[in-house]
Amino acid sequence: MRIRKANTSDIDVAWEIRKESIKAECVDYYPNEVIEPWLNGALPEGFASEIESHFYVALQGNNILGLGAFSYSENKIYAIFVKPEFMGKGVGKQIMAFLEALALESNIKTVYLDSTLNAAPFYRSLGYVGDTVIKYNNPRGFVMDCVAMQKSLTGL
């Protein structure tokens, strides 16, 4: 598996992986009034620029298995999504390690993320801490519960 910077040709596949990942992992943790707007509707106008500026894709051959985003301005990891058939096979861990390495290369000592309720145990297994449930204003126009987490990279 290799990881590369995402580009505009990845948009449709990235959007589909996002939806598949949410369907597979989040539906038992969030009410329908969150799931419906999260999954449905057109691709957001700013998604293309987000893909190009913040996202990386994990590939096996030419097939995208997952994606993740990092914001240098906020020291924050966003939007880790993995195709359901590759969940639990190390793809998410490799994406996280890659994004953490990017942070370290930029001398960022602590990274932050807002975890979905279902993903908090995954992030804890990677050394992230935090239990505070926050209200996250999703860009799709709804509010959802997330867990604010962080990890110090200084010991890596």
C-alpha positions as CSV (number, residue, x, y, z in Angstrom):
1,M,0.0,0.0,0.0
2,R,1.2,3.5,-0.8
3,I,-0.2,6.9,0.1
4,R,-0.1,9.9,-2.1
5,K,-1.6,13.5,-2.2
6,A,-5.1,13.4,-3.5
7,N,-6.1,15.3,-6.6
8,T,-9.3,16.3,-8.4
9,S,-9.5,13.0,-10.3
10,D,-10.0,11.3,-6.9
11,I,-13.1,13.3,-6.0
12,D,-15.8,10.8,-7.0
13,V,-14.1,7.8,-5.5
14,A,-13.3,9.7,-2.3
15,W,-17.0,10.8,-2.0
16,E,-18.2,7.2,-2.5
17,I,-15.7,5.8,0.1
18,R,-16.9,8.5,2.5
19,K,-20.5,7.4,2.1
20,E,-19.7,3.7,2.3
21,S,-17.6,4.2,5.4
22,I,-20.4,6.2,7.2
23,K,-23.0,3.6,6.2
24,A,-20.8,0.8,7.5
25,E,-19.7,2.3,10.8
26,C,-21.8,5.2,11.9
27,V,-25.5,4.3,11.5
28,D,-25.7,2.5,14.9
29,Y,-24.2,5.6,16.7
30,Y,-26.2,8.5,15.3
31,P,-29.9,9.2,14.8
32,N,-31.4,9.2,11.3
33,E,-31.6,13.1,11.4
34,V,-27.8,13.1,11.4
35,I,-27.3,10.1,9.0
36,E,-29.7,11.3,6.3
37,P,-28.1,14.7,5.6
38,W,-24.6,13.3,6.2
39,L,-25.1,10.7,3.4
40,N,-27.5,12.4,1.0
41,G,-27.3,15.3,-1.3
42,A,-24.9,16.5,-3.9
43,L,-21.2,16.7,-3.5
44,P,-20.5,20.0,-1.7
45,E,-19.1,22.9,-3.7
46,G,-15.9,23.1,-1.7
47,F,-15.1,19.4,-1.7
48,A,-12.8,19.7,-4.7
49,S,-10.7,22.3,-3.1
50,E,-10.6,20.3,0.2
51,I,-9.5,17.2,-1.7
52,E,-6.6,19.1,-3.3
53,S,-5.5,21.0,-0.3
54,H,-5.8,18.6,2.6
55,F,-6.5,15.0,1.5
56,Y,-4.3,12.0,0.9
57,V,-5.3,8.7,-0.5
58,A,-4.2,5.2,0.4
59,L,-3.8,2.9,-2.7
60,Q,-3.3,-0.7,-3.5
61,G,-2.2,-0.6,-7.1
62,N,-4.5,2.1,-8.6
63,N,-7.4,1.3,-6.3
64,I,-8.1,3.8,-3.5
65,L,-8.7,2.0,-0.2
66,G,-9.1,5.0,2.1
67,L,-8.4,8.6,2.6
68,G,-7.6,11.1,5.3
69,A,-7.0,14.8,5.6
70,F,-4.7,17.0,7.7
71,S,-4.9,20.8,8.2
72,Y,-1.6,22.3,9.0
73,S,-3.2,25.6,10.1
74,E,-5.2,23.8,12.8
75,N,-2.8,20.9,13.6
76,K,-5.9,18.8,13.0
77,I,-6.6,15.4,11.4
78,Y,-9.9,15.3,9.5
79,A,-12.0,12.7,7.8
80,I,-10.4,9.3,7.9
81,F,-12.5,7.1,5.7
82,V,-11.8,3.5,4.7
83,K,-13.7,1.2,2.3
84,P,-15.6,-1.2,4.5
85,E,-14.0,-4.3,3.0
86,F,-10.6,-3.0,4.1
87,M,-11.6,-1.9,7.6
88,G,-9.7,-3.7,10.3
89,K,-6.8,-4.5,8.0
90,G,-4.4,-1.7,8.9
91,V,-5.4,0.9,6.2
92,G,-6.7,3.4,8.7
93,K,-3.6,2.9,10.9
94,Q,-1.3,3.5,8.0
95,I,-3.2,6.7,7.0
96,M,-2.9,8.0,10.5
97,A,0.8,7.2,10.8
98,F,1.3,9.0,7.4
99,L,-0.6,12.1,8.6
100,E,1.2,12.2,11.9
101,A,4.5,12.0,10.1
102,L,3.5,15.0,8.0
103,A,2.8,16.9,11.2
104,L,6.2,15.9,12.7
105,E,7.9,17.0,9.5
106,S,6.4,20.4,10.0
107,N,7.5,20.5,13.6
108,I,3.9,20.1,14.9
109,K,4.1,18.5,18.4
110,T,0.4,17.9,19.1
111,V,-2.3,16.9,16.7
112,Y,-6.0,17.2,17.3
113,L,-9.1,15.5,15.9
114,D,-12.8,15.3,16.5
115,S,-13.7,11.6,16.4
116,T,-17.1,10.2,15.5
117,L,-18.6,8.3,18.4
118,N,-17.9,5.0,16.8
119,A,-14.2,5.7,15.9
120,A,-13.0,6.9,19.4
121,P,-11.8,3.4,20.4
122,F,-9.7,3.2,17.2
123,Y,-8.1,6.5,17.9
124,R,-7.4,5.6,21.5
125,S,-5.7,2.5,20.3
126,L,-3.3,4.8,18.4
127,G,-2.5,6.9,21.5
128,Y,-5.1,9.6,21.2
129,V,-6.7,10.8,24.5
130,G,-9.9,12.7,25.3
131,D,-13.4,11.9,26.4
132,T,-15.2,15.2,26.0
133,V,-18.2,15.0,23.7
134,I,-18.5,18.1,21.7
135,K,-21.1,19.4,19.3
136,Y,-19.6,19.4,15.8
137,N,-21.2,21.7,13.2
138,N,-21.0,19.5,10.1
139,P,-20.5,21.5,6.8
140,R,-23.6,19.7,5.5
141,G,-25.8,21.8,7.9
142,F,-26.4,19.6,10.9
143,V,-24.8,19.2,14.4
144,M,-23.5,15.9,15.6
145,D,-21.8,14.6,18.7
146,C,-18.0,13.9,18.4
147,V,-15.2,13.2,20.8
148,A,-12.5,15.9,21.0
149,M,-9.1,14.1,21.1
150,Q,-5.4,14.9,20.9
151,K,-2.1,13.1,20.7
152,S,1.4,14.3,21.6
153,L,3.9,13.4,18.9
154,T,7.0,14.3,20.9
155,G,7.5,10.7,22.2
156,L,7.4,9.2,18.7
